[in-house]
Amino acid sequence: MLKKLYDDLKEVIMLPGISGYEDAVRDYVRKYVGKNFKTEEDAIGNLILNMGGSAKTQGRGPGSGKGPSIAVVAHMDEVGMVVSNILDSGNIKFKVIGGICDQMLAARAVEVHTNKGIVRGAVGFNAPHLSIGRDPKEIITWDKLVIDIGTRSKKETEALGVKFLDPVIIKKDYFEVNKKMVCSRALDNRVGVTALLKLFDNLKKLKFKGKVSLIWSVQEEIGLRGATVIANTMNFDYVIALDTYSTTDSPGLEKFYQPVFLGKGPVLRLVDVRMIASPKFRKLIDKVTKVEKIPLQYGITGGSTDGAAIQTSGALTMPIGIPMRYTHSATEMVHLDDLDNLIKLLTATVKNIQK
């Protein structure tokens, strides 16, 4: 197993960071980058690290005219919930943040992140023995569910530090599957965050003719909000959007899309519901992978990425994904070889563009 990558990914995975509450992830990235590299945080919360030329709003390229500009973007946020009300019974009502399906919420262990620390509880699911007049197999929608933290009054719940708008995450269990695969909640998109950190490690001692901007974005899961701000305030020649890619190689799926497999390399997300990737950029990446002998897959899929928003700024844009099973569930699954090869692909592509 790629032990170091496994451990580093776990460290990032376990950080809480639902959309709009990405503080812990952002702080981790700042600390990882260190004081020798200046990061900037924009008004919405995107964290930007510029290497080489300036990435300000005026003009395209580094400002010096000596080389191209490229941005590599990975969103920090994960799907989750937020406290929407505390009932007189002490139970907590919540609102879903991002695309969580109702059928995966009931009977889940959760963590409420408060100013006093983590408060653990469970999304209640009444026993089938008590389901009189109701089909016990019926899917209960999120608005009918409550979080039980073991209290019996609103006052007792508030005494534990729980308050309106506190973020709630589904409890994470990070573990190895068949030696080179990992399973956890929030692999979407902490694999991208980790890849971007490793790309930083590979580039930090190099000098560029143009500019390279590494961007950890926010609020992707609720409509590419952070990426939209980037599109409106920054200009680049090339943009790579890092994310996960929902595979069709998992059990029970019809092969409507061309299959993409775990362990066979990162995937170019060429078509989804909101964008068509830049053909010119694809040709460049194809050449890089052939020279460097990096495995690569190609995909058409649903959903979208930060690339769809940033492409509107006029940049050549390519979303690159890590194949993943069971997206937005508590048991997302990826292959570490794919993450390792993604890091190699990003490093080689940035160096090629900056020659």
C-alpha positions as CSV (number, residue, x, y, z in Angstrom):
1,M,0.0,0.0,0.0
2,L,1.0,3.6,-0.6
3,K,1.3,4.1,3.2
4,K,2.3,7.8,3.2
5,L,-0.5,8.7,0.8
6,Y,-3.0,6.6,2.8
7,D,-2.1,8.4,6.0
8,D,-2.0,11.9,4.5
9,L,-5.4,11.4,2.9
10,K,-6.9,10.2,6.2
11,E,-5.7,13.4,7.9
12,V,-7.5,15.5,5.4
13,I,-10.6,13.3,5.3
14,M,-11.2,13.5,9.0
15,L,-11.4,17.3,9.0
16,P,-15.0,18.6,9.1
17,G,-16.0,20.9,6.3
18,I,-19.5,21.0,4.9
19,S,-20.3,23.7,2.4
20,G,-20.0,27.1,3.9
21,Y,-18.1,25.7,6.9
22,E,-14.8,24.8,5.3
23,D,-12.6,26.6,8.0
24,A,-10.8,23.5,9.4
25,V,-9.8,22.4,5.9
26,R,-8.7,25.9,4.9
27,D,-6.6,26.2,8.1
28,Y,-5.0,22.8,7.5
29,V,-4.0,23.9,4.0
30,R,-2.5,27.1,5.3
31,K,-0.5,25.3,7.8
32,Y,0.7,22.7,5.3
33,V,1.8,25.3,2.8
34,G,3.8,27.1,5.5
35,K,4.9,30.7,6.1
36,N,7.3,30.8,3.1
37,F,4.3,30.8,0.7
38,K,1.7,33.5,0.9
39,T,-1.9,32.4,0.5
40,E,-4.9,34.7,-0.1
41,E,-8.5,34.2,1.0
42,D,-11.2,35.9,-1.0
43,A,-14.5,37.1,0.2
44,I,-16.4,33.8,-0.2
45,G,-13.6,31.8,1.4
46,N,-11.6,30.4,-1.6
47,L,-7.9,29.9,-0.6
48,I,-5.5,30.9,-3.4
49,L,-1.8,30.2,-3.6
50,N,0.0,32.0,-6.5
51,M,3.3,30.7,-7.7
52,G,5.2,32.6,-10.4
53,G,3.4,35.7,-11.7
54,S,0.4,37.5,-10.2
55,A,-3.1,36.2,-10.6
56,K,-5.0,39.4,-10.0
57,T,-8.1,40.3,-11.9
58,Q,-6.6,42.4,-14.6
59,G,-5.6,40.6,-17.8
60,R,-4.7,37.1,-18.7
61,G,-1.4,35.4,-18.0
62,P,1.3,36.3,-15.4
63,G,1.4,40.0,-16.2
64,S,5.0,39.8,-17.4
65,G,4.0,38.3,-20.8
66,K,6.7,35.6,-20.4
67,G,4.6,32.6,-20.0
68,P,1.1,31.1,-19.7
69,S,-1.1,31.0,-16.6
70,I,-2.6,27.8,-15.2
71,A,-4.9,27.2,-12.3
72,V,-5.5,23.9,-10.6
73,V,-8.7,23.9,-8.4
74,A,-10.1,21.4,-5.9
75,H,-13.1,22.1,-3.7
76,M,-12.8,21.7,0.1
77,D,-16.4,21.2,1.0
78,E,-18.4,18.0,1.7
79,V,-22.1,17.4,1.8
80,G,-23.7,17.3,5.2
81,M,-26.3,19.0,7.4
82,V,-26.9,22.1,9.5
83,V,-28.9,22.5,12.7
84,S,-32.2,24.1,11.7
85,N,-34.1,23.9,15.0
86,I,-33.9,22.5,18.5
87,L,-37.2,20.9,19.6
88,D,-38.6,21.1,23.1
89,S,-37.9,17.4,23.4
90,G,-34.1,18.1,23.0
91,N,-34.0,16.4,19.6
92,I,-32.4,18.3,16.7
93,K,-34.0,19.1,13.3
94,F,-31.6,19.7,10.5
95,K,-31.4,20.8,6.9
96,V,-29.4,18.9,4.3
97,I,-26.5,20.8,2.7
98,G,-25.7,19.4,-0.8
99,G,-26.8,16.2,-2.6
100,I,-27.4,13.6,0.1
101,C,-30.1,11.1,-0.8
102,D,-32.8,10.5,1.9
103,Q,-32.3,6.7,2.0
104,M,-28.8,7.1,3.4
105,L,-29.7,9.4,6.3
106,A,-31.7,7.3,8.7
107,A,-29.9,5.4,11.4
108,R,-26.6,7.2,10.8
109,A,-24.2,8.2,13.5
110,V,-23.5,12.0,13.3
111,E,-21.4,14.7,14.8
112,V,-22.6,18.2,15.6
113,H,-19.6,20.5,15.6
114,T,-20.2,23.2,18.2
115,N,-18.1,25.9,19.8
116,K,-17.8,23.6,22.8
117,G,-16.6,20.7,20.8
118,I,-18.1,17.7,19.1
119,V,-21.5,16.4,20.2
120,R,-22.2,12.9,19.0
121,G,-25.7,11.5,18.2
122,A,-27.7,9.5,15.8
123,V,-30.3,10.2,13.2
124,G,-33.2,8.3,14.7
125,F,-34.9,5.4,13.0
126,N,-37.8,3.7,14.9
127,A,-37.8,0.0,15.1
128,P,-39.9,-2.0,12.6
129,H,-41.7,-3.6,15.6
130,L,-43.3,-0.2,16.2
131,S,-44.1,0.7,12.6
132,I,-47.9,0.2,12.9
133,G,-49.7,1.5,9.9
134,R,-46.5,2.3,8.0
135,D,-44.4,0.3,5.6
136,P,-41.1,-0.3,7.5
137,K,-39.3,-0.2,4.2
138,E,-40.6,3.2,3.3
139,I,-37.9,5.9,2.7
140,I,-38.2,8.7,5.2
141,T,-37.4,12.1,3.8
142,W,-34.8,14.3,5.6
143,D,-37.4,16.8,6.8
144,K,-39.2,14.0,8.8
145,L,-36.0,12.9,10.6
146,V,-34.4,14.1,13.9
147,I,-31.0,13.9,15.5
148,D,-31.0,12.3,18.9
149,I,-28.1,13.3,21.2
150,G,-29.6,11.7,24.3
151,T,-31.1,14.8,25.8
152,R,-34.7,15.3,27.0
153,S,-35.1,19.0,26.7
154,K,-34.1,22.0,24.6
155,K,-32.3,23.5,27.6
156,E,-30.2,20.3,28.0
157,T,-29.3,20.3,24.3
158,E,-28.3,23.9,24.4
159,A,-26.2,23.3,27.5
160,L,-24.1,20.9,25.5
161,G,-23.2,23.7,23.2
162,V,-25.6,22.9,20.3
163,K,-27.1,25.9,18.6
164,F,-29.0,27.0,15.5
165,L,-26.8,26.7,12.3
166,D,-24.2,24.4,13.8
167,P,-22.7,22.1,11.1
168,V,-23.4,18.4,11.3
169,I,-21.4,15.7,9.5
170,I,-22.0,12.0,9.1
171,K,-19.5,10.2,11.3
172,K,-16.5,9.1,9.2
173,D,-14.9,5.7,9.3
174,Y,-11.7,5.6,7.2
175,F,-10.4,2.1,6.3
176,E,-8.5,0.0,3.8
177,V,-10.2,-2.2,1.3
178,N,-8.3,-5.0,-0.5
179,K,-4.9,-3.4,0.1
180,K,-4.9,-0.4,-2.3
181,M,-8.5,0.9,-1.9
182,V,-9.9,3.2,0.8
183,C,-13.4,3.7,2.0
184,S,-14.8,6.7,3.8
185,R,-17.2,9.5,3.9
186,A,-15.9,12.8,2.3
187,L,-13.5,11.3,-0.2
188,D,-15.4,13.8,-2.4
189,N,-13.4,15.9,-2.6
190,R,-10.7,15.5,0.0
191,V,-8.8,13.3,-2.6
192,G,-8.7,16.5,-4.7
193,V,-7.5,18.6,-1.8
194,T,-4.8,16.0,-1.1
195,A,-3.7,15.9,-4.7
196,L,-3.4,19.7,-4.8
197,L,-1.2,19.6,-1.6
198,K,1.0,17.0,-3.2
199,L,1.2,19.0,-6.4
200,F,2.4,22.0,-4.3
201,D,5.1,19.8,-2.8
202,N,6.3,18.9,-6.3
203,L,6.3,22.4,-7.6
204,K,7.4,24.6,-4.7
205,K,11.1,24.5,-5.6
206,L,10.6,25.2,-9.3
207,K,10.6,28.6,-11.1
208,F,8.0,29.4,-13.7
209,K,7.9,31.6,-16.8
210,G,4.2,32.2,-16.2
211,K,2.0,31.7,-13.2
212,V,0.6,28.7,-11.4
213,S,-2.3,29.2,-9.1
214,L,-3.4,26.5,-6.7
215,I,-7.0,27.1,-5.5
216,W,-8.9,25.3,-2.8
217,S,-12.5,26.4,-3.4
218,V,-15.6,26.5,-1.3
219,Q,-19.3,25.7,-1.7
220,E,-19.0,23.5,-4.7
221,E,-21.7,21.1,-3.4
222,I,-24.4,23.7,-3.4
223,G,-23.9,25.1,-6.9
224,L,-20.2,25.8,-7.7
225,R,-20.4,29.0,-5.7
226,G,-16.7,29.5,-5.0
227,A,-15.7,28.6,-8.5
228,T,-18.2,31.2,-9.8
229,V,-16.4,33.9,-7.8
230,I,-13.0,32.7,-9.3
231,A,-14.5,32.9,-12.8
232,N,-15.6,36.5,-12.1
233,T,-12.4,37.8,-10.5
234,M,-9.5,35.9,-12.1
235,N,-8.3,35.0,-15.5
236,F,-6.2,32.0,-16.7
237,D,-5.1,30.4,-19.9
238,Y,-5.6,26.8,-18.6
239,V,-7.8,25.5,-15.7
240,I,-7.8,22.0,-14.2
241,A,-10.7,21.2,-11.9
242,L,-10.0,18.3,-9.6
243,D,-12.9,16.2,-8.3
244,T,-14.1,12.7,-7.9
245,Y,-15.8,10.8,-10.8
246,S,-18.7,8.5,-10.2
247,T,-17.8,5.2,-11.7
248,T,-20.1,2.7,-13.5
249,D,-18.1,-0.3,-12.4
250,S,-19.9,-0.8,-9.1
251,P,-22.5,-3.6,-8.6
252,G,-26.0,-3.2,-9.9
253,L,-25.4,-0.3,-12.3
254,E,-26.6,-0.4,-15.9
255,K,-23.7,0.4,-18.3
256,F,-25.4,3.5,-19.7
257,Y,-22.1,5.3,-19.8
258,Q,-18.8,3.9,-21.0
259,P,-17.3,2.2,-17.9
260,V,-14.6,3.8,-15.8
261,F,-12.8,1.6,-13.4
262,L,-11.1,2.0,-10.1
263,G,-7.4,1.4,-10.3
264,K,-7.0,2.1,-14.0
265,G,-6.0,5.8,-13.7
266,P,-7.5,9.2,-13.4
267,V,-10.3,10.1,-15.8
268,L,-10.8,13.1,-18.1
269,R,-14.4,14.2,-17.5
270,L,-15.1,15.2,-21.1
271,V,-18.9,15.7,-21.0
272,D,-21.3,16.2,-18.1
273,V,-24.5,18.1,-17.6
274,R,-23.0,21.5,-17.5
275,M,-19.9,21.5,-19.6
276,I,-17.9,20.0,-22.5
277,A,-14.2,19.9,-21.7
278,S,-11.8,21.8,-24.0
279,P,-10.6,19.6,-26.9
280,K,-7.3,21.4,-27.2
281,F,-6.5,20.8,-23.6
282,R,-7.3,17.2,-24.0
283,K,-4.8,16.8,-26.8
284,L,-2.1,18.4,-24.6
285,I,-2.9,16.0,-21.7
286,D,-3.0,13.0,-24.0
287,K,0.6,13.8,-25.1
288,V,1.8,14.2,-21.5
289,T,0.3,10.9,-20.4
290,K,1.9,9.0,-23.4
291,V,5.3,10.5,-22.7
292,E,5.2,9.9,-19.0
293,K,3.4,6.5,-19.3
294,I,0.6,7.5,-16.9
295,P,-2.7,5.5,-17.2
296,L,-5.6,7.6,-18.2
297,Q,-9.4,7.1,-18.7
298,Y,-12.1,9.1,-20.5
299,G,-15.6,9.6,-19.3
300,I,-19.0,11.0,-19.9
301,T,-21.2,11.4,-16.8
302,G,-23.8,13.3,-14.9
303,G,-23.3,16.0,-12.3
304,S,-20.7,18.8,-12.7
305,T,-17.5,20.3,-11.3
306,D,-16.0,23.7,-10.5
307,G,-14.7,23.5,-14.1
308,A,-18.1,24.3,-15.5
309,A,-18.2,27.7,-13.7
310,I,-14.6,28.7,-14.4
311,Q,-14.8,27.7,-18.1
312,T,-17.1,30.7,-18.5
313,S,-14.1,33.0,-17.9
314,G,-12.7,31.8,-21.3
315,A,-10.0,29.5,-20.1
316,L,-9.2,26.1,-21.7
317,T,-10.7,23.9,-19.0
318,M,-10.4,20.2,-18.1
319,P,-12.1,18.5,-15.2
320,I,-10.0,15.5,-14.1
321,G,-11.5,13.0,-11.7
322,I,-10.5,10.2,-9.5
323,P,-12.8,7.2,-10.1
324,M,-15.1,6.7,-7.1
325,R,-17.9,4.3,-6.1
326,Y,-20.9,5.3,-4.0
327,T,-20.7,9.1,-4.4
328,H,-22.2,11.2,-1.5
329,S,-22.7,8.1,0.6
330,A,-21.1,7.1,3.9
331,T,-19.0,4.5,2.1
332,E,-17.3,6.3,-0.8
333,M,-14.5,4.2,-2.3
334,V,-11.4,5.1,-4.3
335,H,-8.1,3.4,-5.4
336,L,-4.8,4.9,-4.1
337,D,-3.1,4.1,-7.4
338,D,-5.5,6.5,-9.1
339,L,-4.6,9.3,-6.6
340,D,-0.9,8.6,-7.0
341,N,-1.2,8.7,-10.8
342,L,-3.3,11.9,-10.6
343,I,-0.5,13.6,-8.7
344,K,2.0,12.5,-11.4
345,L,-0.3,13.7,-14.2
346,L,-0.9,17.1,-12.6
347,T,2.8,17.6,-12.0
348,A,3.8,16.6,-15.6
349,T,1.0,18.7,-17.1
350,V,1.9,21.9,-15.2
351,K,5.6,21.5,-16.1
352,N,4.7,20.9,-19.7
353,I,2.6,24.1,-19.9
354,Q,5.2,26.1,-18.1
355,K,8.1,25.0,-20.3
